[in-house]
Amino acid sequence: MTQGAGQGPEMRTATLRDFRVPAYVQQPTAKRSGEPDGTGQAGEFRFVPPAEAADGDAETPEGYTPTQHDLPVIRRGDTLQVPVAQQPEDAEAEDEGHGPLYVVGDVHGYLDELLAALAAQGLTDAEGNWTAGNARLWFLGDFTDRGPDGIGVIDLVMRLSAQAAAAGGYCKALLGNHELLLLGARRFGDTPVNSGAGTATFQAAWLLNGGQKTDMERLQDHHLQWMARLDAMELEDGHLLTHSDTTAYLDYGDSIEAVNDTVRETLTRNDADECWDLFRKFTKRFAFRDESGPQAVRKLLDTFGGERIVHGHSPIPYLLGEVGSEDGEDGTGPTVTGPHIYAEGLAIAMDGGVTMAGKLLVQQLPLAG
């Protein structure tokens, strides 16, 4: 039986109102009608997204990450969504006795959609038990927030890890910015942190980013310990796996081992300001788009190894420019048929936008194209 399944509301939010990462700026001005502030109390402070802040990893005010109000719409000519053609099953990925390699994009609490996607790939049975033998499965992070059952998702991944290992395969996971957010909200709550742009708290940021109270109520010590030990990046069969499409990983080391060690040590020190800075950097996005994108990818690959980077974090619908109005007034959801290859074929985006009625992606690697 899936642990934690069936908890919380089952209805998916069809709009994009909750797709935001707050920046906090002290403002003496009154809050606009309907605009959220950082604490849920009008007039204390509000965040003001500058128009120029949506330029990938370009210079922006400290602590700021683009929200849905100013996320860039990328023209179809700038990126390419490709068919998810598979390589033959006897490809190089299955050397050394390993089975095929799969990756999972952002789940964000949508447990039922995850179970369906895993079963469709033959990785689990209808009850969510591992059936893939020596296959390898990597989750790219962001298990909670916005969706109805984030703790159920974590419980499933933890259980699949044990079942896969017993069958000769493995199921592993990367640290996403929403894991950092949940850890911070539990550890530091309303403790003010130095955001570089005013007053911020993990609790306020978690709520504004779709934090679910039922997840916080069900969060236990073993969940916290599991999240805090996750790797930030890994290399599999020439694929550099990360959560975020940012070059900020370079700030934490010049090797995969160094980055993972530095991130874990940061979380172990339990310093609110350090953890906030880590969250802020892992929330950056769009470093691989536009003309400078391939160069940014190559910088990561040259440092950490690999031939392609595979990431989640930035929803494909935004990259495709297929997002409707913020209120969903057009009545249509984004069209996502599979992973998104871009940056001259060097980057693969795996966040199918499940939180905006897109698709939860589970994909075998390598991809042709």
C-alpha positions as YAML, in Angstrom:
chain: A
units: angstrom
residues:
- id: 1
  name: MET
  ca: [0.00, 0.00, 0.00]
- id: 2
  name: THR
  ca: [1.27, 3.42, -0.81]
- id: 3
  name: GLN
  ca: [2.19, 5.25, 2.37]
- id: 4
  name: GLY
  ca: [0.47, 8.56, 2.76]
- id: 5
  name: ALA
  ca: [-1.73, 8.06, -0.29]
- id: 6
  name: GLY
  ca: [-5.14, 9.59, -0.47]
- id: 7
  name: GLN
  ca: [-4.45, 12.44, 1.94]
- id: 8
  name: GLY
  ca: [-5.58, 15.97, 1.19]
- id: 9
  name: PRO
  ca: [-7.65, 17.39, -1.67]
- id: 10
  name: GLU
  ca: [-7.62, 15.58, -4.98]
- id: 11
  name: MET
  ca: [-8.51, 18.47, -7.28]
- id: 12
  name: ARG
  ca: [-5.65, 19.97, -9.29]
- id: 13
  name: THR
  ca: [-5.34, 23.74, -9.37]
- id: 14
  name: ALA
  ca: [-5.87, 24.72, -12.98]
- id: 15
  name: THR
  ca: [-4.42, 28.21, -12.81]
- id: 16
  name: LEU
  ca: [-0.90, 29.53, -12.44]
- id: 17
  name: ARG
  ca: [-1.53, 31.66, -9.36]
- id: 18
  name: ASP
  ca: [0.70, 29.50, -7.19]
- id: 19
  name: PHE
  ca: [3.65, 29.43, -9.60]
- id: 20
  name: ARG
  ca: [5.82, 31.98, -7.88]
- id: 21
  name: VAL
  ca: [9.00, 32.21, -5.88]
- id: 22
  name: PRO
  ca: [8.74, 35.30, -3.69]
- id: 23
  name: ALA
  ca: [11.31, 38.00, -3.34]
- id: 24
  name: TYR
  ca: [10.93, 40.13, -0.30]
- id: 25
  name: VAL
  ca: [11.42, 43.86, -0.44]
- id: 26
  name: GLN
  ca: [10.64, 46.26, 2.37]
- id: 27
  name: GLN
  ca: [8.03, 48.65, 0.99]
- id: 28
  name: PRO
  ca: [6.27, 51.45, 2.85]
- id: 29
  name: THR
  ca: [3.55, 51.57, 0.23]
- id: 30
  name: ALA
  ca: [0.20, 49.88, 0.72]
- id: 31
  name: LYS
  ca: [-0.39, 46.45, -0.70]
- id: 32
  name: ARG
  ca: [-2.32, 46.33, -3.98]
- id: 33
  name: SER
  ca: [-5.76, 44.75, -3.88]
- id: 34
  name: GLY
  ca: [-5.45, 40.99, -4.14]
- id: 35
  name: GLU
  ca: [-1.63, 41.06, -3.92]
- id: 36
  name: PRO
  ca: [-0.08, 38.60, -1.41]
- id: 37
  name: ASP
  ca: [2.43, 39.82, 1.11]
- id: 38
  name: GLY
  ca: [5.03, 37.66, 2.77]
- id: 39
  name: THR
  ca: [3.08, 36.88, 5.93]
- id: 40
  name: GLY
  ca: [-0.55, 36.89, 4.92]
- id: 41
  name: GLN
  ca: [-1.04, 40.20, 6.76]
- id: 42
  name: ALA
  ca: [-1.70, 43.27, 4.69]
- id: 43
  name: GLY
  ca: [0.69, 46.18, 4.79]
- id: 44
  name: GLU
  ca: [3.64, 44.54, 6.61]
- id: 45
  name: PHE
  ca: [5.79, 44.16, 3.49]
- id: 46
  name: ARG
  ca: [5.34, 43.09, -0.08]
- id: 47
  name: PHE
  ca: [7.54, 41.85, -2.88]
- id: 48
  name: VAL
  ca: [8.03, 43.86, -6.05]
- id: 49
  name: PRO
  ca: [9.32, 41.89, -9.07]
- id: 50
  name: PRO
  ca: [11.45, 44.12, -11.31]
- id: 51
  name: ALA
  ca: [10.72, 43.76, -15.01]
- id: 52
  name: GLU
  ca: [14.34, 43.12, -15.87]
- id: 53
  name: ALA
  ca: [14.71, 40.22, -13.45]
- id: 54
  name: ALA
  ca: [13.57, 37.52, -15.85]
- id: 55
  name: ASP
  ca: [16.79, 37.32, -17.81]
- id: 56
  name: GLY
  ca: [17.99, 33.88, -16.86]
- id: 57
  name: ASP
  ca: [21.03, 34.12, -14.63]
- id: 58
  name: ALA
  ca: [21.57, 37.76, -15.51]
- id: 59
  name: GLU
  ca: [22.22, 40.26, -12.74]
- id: 60
  name: THR
  ca: [19.11, 40.67, -10.57]
- id: 61
  name: PRO
  ca: [18.55, 42.01, -7.08]
- id: 62
  name: GLU
  ca: [19.73, 39.61, -4.40]
- id: 63
  name: GLY
  ca: [17.03, 37.17, -3.29]
- id: 64
  name: TYR
  ca: [14.86, 37.68, -6.36]
- id: 65
  name: THR
  ca: [13.66, 34.97, -8.71]
- id: 66
  name: PRO
  ca: [11.11, 35.56, -11.51]
- id: 67
  name: THR
  ca: [7.46, 34.94, -10.77]
- id: 68
  name: GLN
  ca: [4.69, 34.08, -13.17]
- id: 69
  name: HIS
  ca: [4.09, 37.77, -13.71]
- id: 70
  name: ASP
  ca: [7.35, 38.27, -15.56]
- id: 71
  name: LEU
  ca: [8.53, 34.85, -16.70]
- id: 72
  name: PRO
  ca: [9.73, 35.16, -20.27]
- id: 73
  name: VAL
  ca: [7.74, 33.59, -23.06]
- id: 74
  name: ILE
  ca: [10.14, 31.83, -25.34]
- id: 75
  name: ARG
  ca: [9.29, 31.71, -29.02]
- id: 76
  name: ARG
  ca: [9.02, 28.31, -30.61]
- id: 77
  name: GLY
  ca: [12.06, 29.08, -32.72]
- id: 78
  name: ASP
  ca: [14.19, 29.46, -29.60]
- id: 79
  name: THR
  ca: [13.67, 25.93, -28.31]
- id: 80
  name: LEU
  ca: [12.66, 22.56, -29.68]
- id: 81
  name: GLN
  ca: [10.32, 19.96, -28.31]
- id: 82
  name: VAL
  ca: [11.22, 16.62, -29.79]
- id: 83
  name: PRO
  ca: [9.57, 13.20, -29.97]
- id: 84
  name: VAL
  ca: [10.66, 10.90, -27.17]
- id: 85
  name: ALA
  ca: [12.31, 8.33, -29.42]
- id: 86
  name: GLN
  ca: [14.15, 5.64, -27.50]
- id: 87
  name: GLN
  ca: [17.54, 4.13, -28.13]
- id: 88
  name: PRO
  ca: [17.66, 0.34, -28.52]
- id: 89
  name: GLU
  ca: [17.41, -1.54, -25.26]
- id: 90
  name: ASP
  ca: [20.94, -2.90, -25.69]
- id: 91
  name: ALA
  ca: [22.47, 0.58, -25.80]
- id: 92
  name: GLU
  ca: [25.51, 1.59, -23.78]
- id: 93
  name: ALA
  ca: [23.29, 2.52, -20.82]
- id: 94
  name: GLU
  ca: [23.00, -1.15, -19.89]
- id: 95
  name: ASP
  ca: [26.70, -1.84, -19.42]
- id: 96
  name: GLU
  ca: [28.21, -3.30, -16.28]
- id: 97
  name: GLY
  ca: [25.05, -5.25, -15.53]
- id: 98
  name: HIS
  ca: [22.93, -2.15, -15.09]
- id: 99
  name: GLY
  ca: [19.46, -1.91, -16.53]
- id: 100
  name: PRO
  ca: [17.96, 0.99, -18.47]
- id: 101
  name: LEU
  ca: [18.09, 4.52, -17.06]
- id: 102
  name: TYR
  ca: [14.94, 6.57, -16.35]
- id: 103
  name: VAL
  ca: [14.43, 10.06, -15.01]
- id: 104
  name: VAL
  ca: [11.38, 11.68, -13.42]
- id: 105
  name: GLY
  ca: [10.57, 15.38, -13.60]
- id: 106
  name: ASP
  ca: [9.02, 17.55, -10.89]
- id: 107
  name: VAL
  ca: [6.20, 15.77, -9.04]
- id: 108
  name: HIS
  ca: [4.98, 18.49, -6.64]
- id: 109
  name: GLY
  ca: [2.68, 16.26, -4.62]
- id: 110
  name: TYR
  ca: [0.77, 14.68, -7.51]
- id: 111
  name: LEU
  ca: [1.03, 11.12, -6.25]
- id: 112
  name: ASP
  ca: [-1.70, 9.61, -8.42]
- id: 113
  name: GLU
  ca: [-0.15, 11.05, -11.58]
- id: 114
  name: LEU
  ca: [3.25, 9.73, -10.53]
- id: 115
  name: LEU
  ca: [1.92, 6.23, -9.91]
- id: 116
  name: ALA
  ca: [0.24, 6.22, -13.33]
- id: 117
  name: ALA
  ca: [3.37, 7.47, -15.10]
- id: 118
  name: LEU
  ca: [5.65, 4.92, -13.42]
- id: 119
  name: ALA
  ca: [3.27, 2.06, -14.21]
- id: 120
  name: ALA
  ca: [2.99, 3.20, -17.83]
- id: 121
  name: GLN
  ca: [6.76, 2.81, -18.18]
- id: 122
  name: GLY
  ca: [6.66, -0.66, -16.61]
- id: 123
  name: LEU
  ca: [8.64, 0.45, -13.56]
- id: 124
  name: THR
  ca: [5.94, -0.35, -11.01]
- id: 125
  name: ASP
  ca: [2.73, -2.32, -10.72]
- id: 126
  name: ALA
  ca: [-0.68, -0.79, -10.13]
- id: 127
  name: GLU
  ca: [-0.03, -0.62, -6.39]
- id: 128
  name: GLY
  ca: [3.24, 1.23, -6.86]
- id: 129
  name: ASN
  ca: [5.61, -1.66, -6.16]
- id: 130
  name: TRP
  ca: [8.90, -1.93, -8.07]
- id: 131
  name: THR
  ca: [8.71, -4.29, -11.06]
- id: 132
  name: ALA
  ca: [11.67, -3.08, -13.13]
- id: 133
  name: GLY
  ca: [14.40, -5.45, -11.93]
- id: 134
  name: ASN
  ca: [17.84, -3.88, -12.37]
- id: 135
  name: ALA
  ca: [16.58, -0.65, -13.96]
- id: 136
  name: ARG
  ca: [17.86, 2.68, -12.66]
- id: 137
  name: LEU
  ca: [15.47, 5.48, -11.75]
- id: 138
  name: TRP
  ca: [16.40, 9.05, -10.84]
- id: 139
  name: PHE
  ca: [13.99, 11.65, -9.49]
- id: 140
  name: LEU
  ca: [15.13, 15.20, -10.27]
- id: 141
  name: GLY
  ca: [13.66, 16.79, -7.13]
- id: 142
  name: ASP
  ca: [10.65, 18.86, -6.04]
- id: 143
  name: PHE
  ca: [8.45, 16.20, -4.46]
- id: 144
  name: THR
  ca: [6.19, 18.49, -2.44]
- id: 145
  name: ASP
  ca: [4.19, 21.75, -2.54]
- id: 146
  name: ARG
  ca: [1.25, 22.80, -4.73]
- id: 147
  name: GLY
  ca: [-0.08, 19.25, -5.13]
- id: 148
  name: PRO
  ca: [-2.23, 17.25, -2.69]
- id: 149
  name: ASP
  ca: [0.16, 14.61, -1.31]
- id: 150
  name: GLY
  ca: [3.82, 15.57, -1.12]
- id: 151
  name: ILE
  ca: [4.55, 13.33, 1.86]
- id: 152
  name: GLY
  ca: [2.94, 10.43, 0.04]
- id: 153
  name: VAL
  ca: [5.33, 11.07, -2.86]
- id: 154
  name: ILE
  ca: [8.35, 11.04, -0.54]
- id: 155
  name: ASP
  ca: [7.14, 7.84, 1.12]
- id: 156
  name: LEU
  ca: [6.75, 6.22, -2.30]
- id: 157
  name: VAL
  ca: [10.25, 7.22, -3.44]
- id: 158
  name: MET
  ca: [11.77, 5.94, -0.20]
- id: 159
  name: ARG
  ca: [9.94, 2.63, -0.54]
- id: 160
  name: LEU
  ca: [10.88, 2.23, -4.21]
- id: 161
  name: SER
  ca: [14.53, 2.84, -3.27]
- id: 162
  name: ALA
  ca: [14.47, -0.18, -0.97]
- id: 163
  name: GLN
  ca: [12.53, -2.38, -3.41]
- id: 164
  name: ALA
  ca: [14.75, -1.48, -6.38]
- id: 165
  name: ALA
  ca: [17.92, -2.22, -4.42]
- id: 166
  name: ALA
  ca: [16.55, -5.63, -3.44]
- id: 167
  name: ALA
  ca: [15.87, -6.36, -7.12]
- id: 168
  name: GLY
  ca: [19.35, -5.38, -8.30]
- id: 169
  name: GLY
  ca: [18.47, -1.89, -9.55]
- id: 170
  name: TYR
  ca: [18.20, 1.43, -7.83]
- id: 171
  name: CYS
  ca: [15.92, 4.39, -7.30]
- id: 172
  name: LYS
  ca: [17.62, 7.63, -6.26]
- id: 173
  name: ALA
  ca: [16.67, 11.27, -5.93]
- id: 174
  name: LEU
  ca: [18.18, 14.74, -6.21]
- id: 175
  name: LEU
  ca: [17.65, 17.74, -3.98]
- id: 176
  name: GLY
  ca: [15.25, 20.33, -5.40]
- id: 177
  name: ASN
  ca: [14.62, 23.88, -4.29]
- id: 178
  name: HIS
  ca: [11.27, 22.83, -2.78]
- id: 179
  name: GLU
  ca: [13.02, 20.31, -0.54]
- id: 180
  name: LEU
  ca: [15.21, 23.16, 0.67]
- id: 181
  name: LEU
  ca: [12.09, 25.25, 1.19]
- id: 182
  name: LEU
  ca: [10.31, 22.58, 3.22]
- id: 183
  name: LEU
  ca: [13.41, 21.89, 5.30]
- id: 184
  name: GLY
  ca: [13.77, 25.61, 5.98]
- id: 185
  name: ALA
  ca: [10.12, 26.07, 6.87]
- id: 186
  name: ARG
  ca: [10.29, 23.24, 9.43]
- id: 187
  name: ARG
  ca: [13.68, 24.21, 10.87]
- id: 188
  name: PHE
  ca: [13.47, 27.99, 10.91]
- id: 189
  name: GLY
  ca: [9.77, 28.87, 10.62]
- id: 190
  name: ASP
  ca: [9.27, 32.64, 10.92]
- id: 191
  name: THR
  ca: [12.90, 33.39, 11.83]
- id: 192
  name: PRO
  ca: [13.96, 36.39, 9.70]
- id: 193
  name: VAL
  ca: [16.73, 35.65, 7.21]
- id: 194
  name: ASN
  ca: [19.02, 37.96, 5.31]
- id: 195
  name: SER
  ca: [17.64, 37.80, 1.77]
- id: 196
  name: GLY
  ca: [19.81, 40.65, 0.51]
- id: 197
  name: ALA
  ca: [16.65, 42.52, -0.44]
- id: 198
  name: GLY
  ca: [14.81, 43.00, 2.83]
- id: 199
  name: THR
  ca: [12.97, 40.77, 5.27]
- id: 200
  name: ALA
  ca: [12.23, 37.14, 4.43]
- id: 201
  name: THR
  ca: [11.23, 33.97, 6.26]
- id: 202
  name: PHE
  ca: [11.18, 30.37, 5.11]
- id: 203
  name: GLN
  ca: [7.63, 29.95, 6.44]
- id: 204
  name: ALA
  ca: [6.27, 32.79, 4.31]
- id: 205
  name: ALA
  ca: [8.19, 31.61, 1.24]
- id: 206
  name: TRP
  ca: [6.95, 28.04, 1.69]
- id: 207
  name: LEU
  ca: [3.31, 29.14, 1.92]
- id: 208
  name: LEU
  ca: [3.60, 31.44, -1.09]
- id: 209
  name: ASN
  ca: [5.11, 28.60, -3.09]
- id: 210
  name: GLY
  ca: [2.19, 26.26, -2.53]
- id: 211
  name: GLY
  ca: [3.17, 24.75, 0.80]
- id: 212
  name: GLN
  ca: [0.49, 22.33, 1.99]
- id: 213
  name: LYS
  ca: [-0.38, 22.32, 5.68]
- id: 214
  name: THR
  ca: [-1.25, 18.62, 5.51]
- id: 215
  name: ASP
  ca: [2.31, 17.93, 4.33]
- id: 216
  name: MET
  ca: [3.77, 19.87, 7.23]
- id: 217
  name: GLU
  ca: [1.52, 18.04, 9.70]
- id: 218
  name: ARG
  ca: [2.62, 14.63, 8.35]
- id: 219
  name: LEU
  ca: [6.32, 15.53, 7.99]
- id: 220
  name: GLN
  ca: [8.44, 13.31, 10.26]
- id: 221
  name: ASP
  ca: [12.08, 13.21, 11.28]
- id: 222
  name: HIS
  ca: [12.95, 10.44, 8.82]
- id: 223
  name: HIS
  ca: [11.56, 12.55, 5.96]
- id: 224
  name: LEU
  ca: [13.72, 15.48, 7.04]
- id: 225
  name: GLN
  ca: [16.82, 13.30, 7.35]
- id: 226
  name: TRP
  ca: [16.21, 11.78, 3.93]
- id: 227
  name: MET
  ca: [15.84, 15.16, 2.23]
- id: 228
  name: ALA
  ca: [18.91, 16.61, 3.93]
- id: 229
  name: ARG
  ca: [21.08, 13.77, 2.61]
- id: 230
  name: LEU
  ca: [20.03, 14.02, -1.04]
- id: 231
  name: ASP
  ca: [22.67, 14.76, -3.66]
- id: 232
  name: ALA
  ca: [22.49, 18.03, -5.57]
- id: 233
  name: MET
  ca: [23.80, 16.54, -8.82]
- id: 234
  name: GLU
  ca: [24.97, 13.26, -10.32]
- id: 235
  name: LEU
  ca: [26.41, 11.85, -13.55]
- id: 236
  name: GLU
  ca: [24.78, 8.84, -15.22]
- id: 237
  name: ASP
  ca: [25.74, 7.46, -18.64]
- id: 238
  name: GLY
  ca: [26.99, 10.83, -19.84]
- id: 239
  name: HIS
  ca: [23.97, 12.69, -18.49]
- id: 240
  name: LEU
  ca: [24.63, 15.38, -15.89]
- id: 241
  name: LEU
  ca: [21.53, 15.27, -13.70]
- id: 242
  name: THR
  ca: [20.52, 18.40, -11.79]
- id: 243
  name: HIS
  ca: [17.31, 19.86, -10.50]
- id: 244
  name: SER
  ca: [17.70, 23.47, -11.59]
- id: 245
  name: ASP
  ca: [18.64, 24.98, -14.94]
- id: 246
  name: THR
  ca: [21.20, 27.29, -13.41]
- id: 247
  name: THR
  ca: [24.98, 27.63, -13.31]
- id: 248
  name: ALA
  ca: [24.81, 28.30, -9.54]
- id: 249
  name: TYR
  ca: [26.08, 24.76, -8.88]
- id: 250
  name: LEU
  ca: [29.52, 26.12, -9.80]
- id: 251
  name: ASP
  ca: [29.40, 28.25, -6.65]
- id: 252
  name: TYR
  ca: [29.64, 25.12, -4.50]
- id: 253
  name: GLY
  ca: [32.59, 23.25, -5.98]
- id: 254
  name: ASP
  ca: [34.51, 22.17, -9.06]
- id: 255
  name: SER
  ca: [33.47, 18.52, -8.94]
- id: 256
  name: ILE
  ca: [30.23, 16.64, -8.36]
- id: 257
  name: GLU
  ca: [31.54, 15.24, -5.10]
- id: 258
  name: ALA
  ca: [32.59, 18.69, -3.90]
- id: 259
  name: VAL
  ca: [29.20, 20.22, -4.72]
- id: 260
  name: ASN
  ca: [27.29, 17.45, -2.97]
- id: 261
  name: ASP
  ca: [29.54, 17.62, 0.09]
- id: 262
  name: THR
  ca: [29.28, 21.40, 0.32]
- id: 263
  name: VAL
  ca: [25.50, 21.37, 0.06]
- id: 264
  name: ARG
  ca: [25.17, 18.69, 2.74]
- id: 265
  name: GLU
  ca: [27.60, 20.51, 5.03]
- id: 266
  name: THR
  ca: [25.58, 23.71, 4.58]
- id: 267
  name: LEU
  ca: [22.41, 21.95, 5.65]
- id: 268
  name: THR
  ca: [24.20, 20.29, 8.57]
- id: 269
  name: ARG
  ca: [25.36, 23.65, 9.97]
- id: 270
  name: ASN
  ca: [21.69, 24.62, 10.27]
- id: 271
  name: ASP
  ca: [22.37, 28.32, 9.67]
- id: 272
  name: ALA
  ca: [19.20, 30.05, 8.45]
- id: 273
  name: ASP
  ca: [21.02, 32.63, 6.30]
- id: 274
  name: GLU
  ca: [23.23, 30.01, 4.65]
- id: 275
  name: CYS
  ca: [20.25, 27.77, 3.94]
- id: 276
  name: TRP
  ca: [18.32, 30.71, 2.49]
- id: 277
  name: ASP
  ca: [21.22, 31.54, 0.17]
- id: 278
  name: LEU
  ca: [21.31, 27.91, -0.97]
- id: 279
  name: PHE
  ca: [17.57, 27.96, -1.62]
- id: 280
  name: ARG
  ca: [17.83, 31.28, -3.48]
- id: 281
  name: LYS
  ca: [20.60, 30.02, -5.78]
- id: 282
  name: PHE
  ca: [18.86, 26.71, -6.50]
- id: 283
  name: THR
  ca: [15.73, 28.64, -7.44]
- id: 284
  name: LYS
  ca: [17.46, 30.49, -10.29]
- id: 285
  name: ARG
  ca: [16.37, 29.38, -13.75]
- id: 286
  name: PHE
  ca: [16.61, 29.87, -17.53]
- id: 287
  name: ALA
  ca: [20.41, 29.83, -17.67]
- id: 288
  name: PHE
  ca: [20.36, 27.59, -20.76]
- id: 289
  name: ARG
  ca: [17.96, 29.56, -22.94]
- id: 290
  name: ASP
  ca: [18.72, 32.19, -25.56]
- id: 291
  name: GLU
  ca: [21.99, 32.54, -27.43]
- id: 292
  name: SER
  ca: [24.14, 32.20, -24.31]
- id: 293
  name: GLY
  ca: [22.45, 28.95, -23.26]
- id: 294
  name: PRO
  ca: [24.77, 26.45, -24.98]
- id: 295
  name: GLN
  ca: [27.80, 28.20, -23.52]
- id: 296
  name: ALA
  ca: [26.33, 28.00, -20.01]
- id: 297
  name: VAL
  ca: [25.62, 24.27, -20.44]
- id: 298
  name: ARG
  ca: [29.14, 23.62, -21.73]
- id: 299
  name: LYS
  ca: [30.58, 25.39, -18.69]
- id: 300
  name: LEU
  ca: [28.78, 22.92, -16.43]
- id: 301
  name: LEU
  ca: [29.67, 19.92, -18.57]
- id: 302
  name: ASP
  ca: [33.32, 20.95, -18.80]
- id: 303
  name: THR
  ca: [33.48, 21.24, -15.01]
- id: 304
  name: PHE
  ca: [31.40, 18.27, -13.89]
- id: 305
  name: GLY
  ca: [31.51, 15.93, -16.89]
- id: 306
  name: GLY
  ca: [28.86, 14.53, -19.19]
- id: 307
  name: GLU
  ca: [27.60, 15.16, -22.69]
- id: 308
  name: ARG
  ca: [24.14, 16.51, -21.84]
- id: 309
  name: ILE
  ca: [22.48, 18.11, -18.85]
- id: 310
  name: VAL
  ca: [19.07, 16.82, -17.74]
- id: 311
  name: HIS
  ca: [17.10, 19.09, -15.40]
- id: 312
  name: GLY
  ca: [13.67, 19.84, -13.97]
- id: 313
  name: HIS
  ca: [12.60, 23.06, -12.24]
- id: 314
  name: SER
  ca: [11.55, 25.28, -15.21]
- id: 315
  name: PRO
  ca: [8.25, 24.04, -16.64]
- id: 316
  name: ILE
  ca: [8.31, 23.16, -20.33]
- id: 317
  name: PRO
  ca: [5.07, 25.10, -20.97]
- id: 318
  name: TYR
  ca: [6.92, 28.33, -20.20]
- id: 319
  name: LEU
  ca: [9.76, 27.39, -22.52]
- id: 320
  name: LEU
  ca: [7.27, 26.64, -25.27]
- id: 321
  name: GLY
  ca: [5.23, 29.80, -24.74]
- id: 322
  name: GLU
  ca: [2.08, 27.67, -24.46]
- id: 323
  name: VAL
  ca: [0.86, 29.00, -21.12]
- id: 324
  name: GLY
  ca: [-2.49, 30.73, -21.27]
- id: 325
  name: SER
  ca: [-3.55, 33.68, -19.15]
- id: 326
  name: GLU
  ca: [-2.68, 33.69, -15.47]
- id: 327
  name: ASP
  ca: [-6.30, 33.06, -14.54]
- id: 328
  name: GLY
  ca: [-6.70, 30.24, -17.06]
- id: 329
  name: GLU
  ca: [-9.43, 32.15, -18.87]
- id: 330
  name: ASP
  ca: [-8.61, 30.58, -22.22]
- id: 331
  name: GLY
  ca: [-9.89, 27.26, -20.87]
- id: 332
  name: THR
  ca: [-7.00, 25.23, -22.28]
- id: 333
  name: GLY
  ca: [-4.05, 23.61, -20.57]
- id: 334
  name: PRO
  ca: [-0.47, 23.62, -21.84]
- id: 335
  name: THR
  ca: [0.51, 21.03, -24.42]
- id: 336
  name: VAL
  ca: [3.35, 18.80, -23.25]
- id: 337
  name: THR
  ca: [4.05, 15.56, -25.08]
- id: 338
  name: GLY
  ca: [7.48, 14.77, -23.72]
- id: 339
  name: PRO
  ca: [10.85, 16.11, -22.62]
- id: 340
  name: HIS
  ca: [12.22, 19.27, -24.19]
- id: 341
  name: ILE
  ca: [15.61, 19.29, -25.91]
- id: 342
  name: TYR
  ca: [17.21, 22.69, -26.42]
- id: 343
  name: ALA
  ca: [20.49, 24.67, -26.13]
- id: 344
  name: GLU
  ca: [21.80, 23.09, -29.33]
- id: 345
  name: GLY
  ca: [20.77, 19.66, -28.08]
- id: 346
  name: LEU
  ca: [22.84, 19.93, -24.91]
- id: 347
  name: ALA
  ca: [19.98, 20.36, -22.41]
- id: 348
  name: ILE
  ca: [16.90, 18.24, -21.69]
- id: 349
  name: ALA
  ca: [14.07, 19.80, -19.66]
- id: 350
  name: MET
  ca: [11.93, 17.33, -17.69]
- id: 351
  name: ASP
  ca: [9.42, 19.50, -15.79]
- id: 352
  name: GLY
  ca: [6.22, 18.86, -17.73]
- id: 353
  name: GLY
  ca: [4.21, 21.39, -15.73]
- id: 354
  name: VAL
  ca: [1.98, 19.00, -13.79]
- id: 355
  name: THR
  ca: [1.00, 21.86, -11.46]
- id: 356
  name: MET
  ca: [-0.52, 23.77, -14.39]
- id: 357
  name: ALA
  ca: [-2.42, 20.84, -15.93]
- id: 358
  name: GLY
  ca: [0.60, 19.78, -17.96]
- id: 359
  name: LYS
  ca: [2.16, 16.33, -17.74]
- id: 360
  name: LEU
  ca: [4.25, 14.46, -15.19]
- id: 361
  name: LEU
  ca: [7.17, 13.08, -17.17]
- id: 362
  name: VAL
  ca: [8.94, 9.75, -16.66]
- id: 363
  name: GLN
  ca: [11.45, 9.21, -19.46]
- id: 364
  name: GLN
  ca: [14.02, 6.59, -20.44]
- id: 365
  name: LEU
  ca: [17.45, 7.89, -21.40]
- id: 366
  name: PRO
  ca: [19.18, 8.41, -23.74]
- id: 367
  name: LEU
  ca: [16.90, 10.39, -25.99]
- id: 368
  name: ALA
  ca: [17.50, 10.60, -29.72]
- id: 369
  name: GLY
  ca: [17.90, 14.09, -31.15]
...
